[in-house]
Amino acid sequence: YSTWRKGVVASLERYRAWVNDAELSDPACEKRFQRVFGRLADDKLSIAFVAEFSRGKSELINSIFFADYGQRILPSSAGRTTMCPTELLWDASIAPCIRLLPIETRAESLSTSDYKARTGDWTILPLNIESGDGMLEAFQQVSLTKFVSVDEAKRYGLYDEEDPDISLSLNEEGLIEISLWRHAIINFPHPLLKEGLVILDTPGLNAIGTEPELTLNLIPNAHAVLFILAADSGVT
C-alpha cells in the first residue's frame, strides 16, 4: 500500500514537471495538484480489530506493536479491558500522545469525526516512548470507567431498555458502569503506522449495540475488518 502511494506521488510529480515545462500550468491547475498531493499524504489504510470480550484482541495488538517493551502496554487482563473505541496511528505533525474524548460529548449531536477537528475538546496525555512503565501508565487511561445513573446513561445513548441483559449490568445502587472516554487516539511512531496503517481497536462485540458509532460509522469506514476468535471459546 505504501509503495503504491509513493508510486502515485512520483507519477504526479513527473506529470506536474511536464505540465510546467510545456507551459500549460495555471494557478487552478497547481491548486488541484496540491489538493491531490495533500489527500495522498493524509491517506490511511484502516483495519478494525473486532472480537467478543476476552478473545485476545488487545493481546494481539500488543504483540504486533508493543512487543519491544517486554510487557503488555495496551490493557489486556481478563474481562472487558477496551472500554472505548481506540485508534492507533501515527501523525508526524504532533508529538507521541494519547488523545481522549470525554464521554460527556455523546450528549451533543456531533460525531467523533466532527470532534477530530476540535482539539480543545480532547484531553491530551504525552507519551514517553522511551519508558515502558510510563507508556503503561498512560495507556491505563483508555480502560478507565465510572458509574452513572440510568438517566445519564440514556442521555449518552448507552442504555437500551429493550436489551434483556442490560439490567444485569446495574450495581446495588442502581448505577451502570460506562467508559470515562468516548474515543481514544494513540499517536505512536511504529514503522507500520508510519507507512499509513491505522488500527481501530473496538470494545467487545457484546457491547456493540450500545456503541452506535461503531456499527454506523467507524467499522463501515474501515478498509478491512479482522474478526478474532479464541481457540478455547466457541462463537456465540
C-alpha positions as CSV (number, residue, x, y, z in Angstrom):
1,Y,0.0,0.0,0.0
2,S,2.8,2.4,1.0
3,T,4.7,1.6,-2.2
4,W,1.6,2.1,-4.3
5,R,1.0,5.5,-2.7
6,K,4.6,6.6,-3.2
7,G,4.4,5.5,-6.9
8,V,1.3,7.6,-7.5
9,V,3.0,10.6,-5.9
10,A,6.1,10.1,-8.0
11,S,4.0,9.8,-11.2
12,L,2.1,13.0,-10.3
13,E,5.4,14.9,-9.7
14,R,6.7,13.8,-13.1
15,Y,3.4,14.9,-14.7
16,R,3.4,18.3,-12.9
17,A,7.0,18.8,-14.1
18,W,6.0,18.0,-17.7
19,V,3.0,20.4,-17.5
20,N,5.3,23.2,-16.2
21,D,7.9,22.5,-18.9
22,A,5.2,22.7,-21.5
23,E,4.0,26.0,-20.0
24,L,0.5,24.5,-19.6
25,S,0.2,25.2,-15.9
26,D,-2.0,27.9,-14.3
27,P,-3.0,28.7,-10.6
28,A,-6.1,26.5,-10.8
29,C,-4.1,23.5,-12.1
30,E,-1.5,24.0,-9.4
31,K,-4.2,24.1,-6.8
32,R,-5.6,20.8,-8.0
33,F,-2.1,19.2,-7.8
34,Q,-1.7,20.5,-4.2
35,R,-5.1,19.1,-3.3
36,V,-4.3,15.6,-4.7
37,F,-0.8,15.6,-3.0
38,G,-2.5,16.5,0.3
39,R,-5.0,13.7,0.0
40,L,-2.3,11.2,-0.7
41,A,-0.2,12.4,2.2
42,D,-3.2,12.0,4.5
43,D,-4.5,8.8,3.1
44,K,-4.5,5.9,5.5
45,L,-5.3,2.2,5.4
46,S,-7.7,1.5,8.3
47,I,-8.2,-2.0,9.8
48,A,-10.8,-2.6,12.5
49,F,-10.0,-5.4,15.1
50,V,-13.3,-6.9,16.2
51,A,-14.0,-9.7,18.7
52,E,-16.1,-10.7,21.7
53,F,-14.8,-9.9,25.2
54,S,-11.6,-11.6,26.3
55,R,-10.7,-13.2,22.9
56,G,-7.1,-11.9,22.8
57,K,-7.7,-8.9,20.5
58,S,-5.8,-6.4,22.6
59,E,-3.2,-9.1,23.3
60,L,-2.7,-9.4,19.5
61,I,-2.3,-5.7,19.1
62,N,0.3,-5.7,22.0
63,S,2.3,-8.4,20.3
64,I,2.3,-6.6,16.9
65,F,3.1,-3.0,18.0
66,F,4.5,-3.1,21.6
67,A,6.5,-6.3,21.9
68,D,9.8,-4.4,22.2
69,Y,8.7,-3.1,25.6
70,G,8.6,-6.6,27.1
71,Q,5.3,-6.0,28.8
72,R,1.6,-5.5,27.9
73,I,1.2,-1.8,27.1
74,L,-2.4,-1.9,25.9
75,P,-4.6,-3.2,28.8
76,S,-5.4,-6.9,28.2
77,S,-6.2,-8.5,31.5
78,A,-9.2,-10.9,32.0
79,G,-12.6,-9.3,31.3
80,R,-13.5,-6.3,29.3
81,T,-10.5,-4.0,29.0
82,T,-11.1,-2.0,25.9
83,M,-13.9,0.3,27.1
84,C,-13.9,2.8,24.3
85,P,-13.0,2.6,20.6
86,T,-9.3,3.2,20.2
87,E,-7.4,4.3,17.1
88,L,-3.7,3.5,16.8
89,L,-1.9,5.7,14.2
90,W,1.0,8.0,13.6
91,D,0.7,11.7,12.7
92,A,4.2,13.2,12.3
93,S,2.8,16.7,12.8
94,I,2.3,16.2,16.5
95,A,4.3,14.5,19.3
96,P,3.5,11.0,20.6
97,C,0.5,11.2,22.8
98,I,-2.9,9.8,23.7
99,R,-6.0,12.0,22.8
100,L,-9.1,11.2,24.9
101,L,-12.6,12.4,24.1
102,P,-14.8,12.7,27.2
103,I,-17.9,10.5,27.3
104,E,-20.0,13.6,28.0
105,T,-19.6,14.7,24.4
106,R,-22.1,11.9,23.5
107,A,-24.9,14.2,24.8
108,E,-24.1,16.5,21.9
109,S,-25.2,16.0,18.3
110,L,-21.6,15.9,16.9
111,S,-20.0,12.7,15.7
112,T,-16.5,11.6,16.7
113,S,-15.3,12.7,13.2
114,D,-16.6,16.2,13.9
115,Y,-14.7,16.4,17.1
116,K,-11.4,15.3,15.5
117,A,-11.1,18.9,14.1
118,R,-11.8,20.4,17.5
119,T,-8.6,19.8,19.5
120,G,-9.9,21.8,22.5
121,D,-12.5,19.2,23.4
122,W,-9.8,16.4,23.9
123,T,-7.7,15.5,26.9
124,I,-4.2,15.1,25.7
125,L,-1.6,12.9,27.6
126,P,2.0,13.0,26.3
127,L,3.7,9.6,25.7
128,N,7.2,8.9,26.8
129,I,8.0,6.2,24.2
130,E,11.4,5.5,25.9
131,S,9.8,4.3,29.1
132,G,7.7,1.1,29.1
133,D,6.4,1.9,32.6
134,G,5.4,5.5,31.5
135,M,3.7,4.1,28.4
136,L,1.8,1.5,30.6
137,E,0.6,4.2,33.0
138,A,-0.7,6.4,30.2
139,F,-2.4,3.5,28.4
140,Q,-4.3,2.6,31.6
141,Q,-6.4,5.7,30.9
142,V,-8.1,4.0,28.0
143,S,-9.8,1.5,30.2
144,L,-11.0,3.8,32.9
145,T,-14.7,3.7,33.8
146,K,-17.2,5.5,36.1
147,F,-20.7,4.7,37.4
148,V,-23.6,6.9,36.4
149,S,-27.4,6.8,36.8
150,V,-29.6,5.1,34.2
151,D,-30.9,8.5,33.1
152,E,-27.4,9.8,32.4
153,A,-26.5,6.6,30.5
154,K,-29.7,7.1,28.4
155,R,-28.6,10.7,27.7
156,Y,-25.3,9.3,26.3
157,G,-27.2,6.6,24.3
158,L,-25.5,3.9,26.4
159,Y,-28.6,2.3,27.9
160,D,-31.1,0.3,25.9
161,E,-34.2,-0.7,27.9
162,E,-35.1,-3.4,25.3
163,D,-31.8,-5.2,25.9
164,P,-32.6,-8.1,28.3
165,D,-29.0,-8.2,29.6
166,I,-28.7,-4.5,30.4
167,S,-30.4,-4.8,33.8
168,L,-27.7,-7.3,34.9
169,S,-25.1,-4.6,34.5
170,L,-26.6,-2.4,37.2
171,N,-24.9,-2.4,40.6
172,E,-26.6,-2.4,44.0
173,E,-27.2,1.3,43.9
174,G,-28.9,1.1,40.5
175,L,-25.9,2.7,38.7
176,I,-24.4,1.5,35.5
177,E,-20.7,1.3,34.6
178,I,-19.7,3.2,31.5
179,S,-16.4,4.2,29.9
180,L,-14.8,7.5,31.1
181,W,-14.0,8.3,27.4
182,R,-15.9,8.2,24.2
183,H,-12.9,7.7,21.9
184,A,-9.1,7.4,22.2
185,I,-6.5,8.2,19.6
186,I,-3.0,6.9,20.2
187,N,-0.3,8.7,18.3
188,F,2.7,6.2,18.2
189,P,5.7,6.1,15.9
190,H,5.7,2.4,14.9
191,P,7.2,1.6,11.5
192,L,3.9,0.1,10.2
193,L,1.9,3.1,11.4
194,K,4.4,5.5,9.8
195,E,3.6,3.8,6.5
196,G,-0.1,4.9,6.8
197,L,-1.7,2.0,8.7
198,V,-4.5,2.8,11.2
199,I,-5.7,0.2,13.7
200,L,-9.2,0.5,15.2
201,D,-9.4,-1.4,18.5
202,T,-13.1,-1.9,19.4
203,P,-14.9,-2.8,22.6
204,G,-16.1,-6.4,22.7
205,L,-18.9,-7.2,20.3
206,N,-21.2,-8.0,23.3
207,A,-21.5,-4.2,23.8
208,I,-21.7,-3.2,20.1
209,G,-25.5,-2.4,20.4
210,T,-24.7,0.4,22.9
211,E,-21.9,1.7,20.6
212,P,-23.9,3.1,17.7
213,E,-20.9,4.9,16.2
214,L,-19.1,1.6,15.8
215,T,-21.8,0.0,13.8
216,L,-22.9,3.1,11.8
217,N,-19.6,4.9,11.2
218,L,-16.2,3.5,12.5
219,I,-16.4,-0.1,11.4
220,P,-18.1,0.5,8.0
221,N,-15.5,3.1,7.2
222,A,-12.6,0.7,7.8
223,H,-11.0,-0.8,4.7
224,A,-10.9,-4.2,6.3
225,V,-12.2,-5.9,9.4
226,L,-10.2,-8.5,11.3
227,F,-12.5,-10.7,13.4
228,I,-10.6,-12.5,16.1
229,L,-11.6,-15.8,17.7
230,A,-10.1,-17.6,20.7
231,A,-9.1,-21.3,20.3
232,D,-10.7,-22.2,23.6
233,S,-14.1,-20.5,23.0
234,G,-16.8,-21.1,20.6
235,V,-18.6,-18.4,18.5
236,T,-21.7,-17.2,20.3
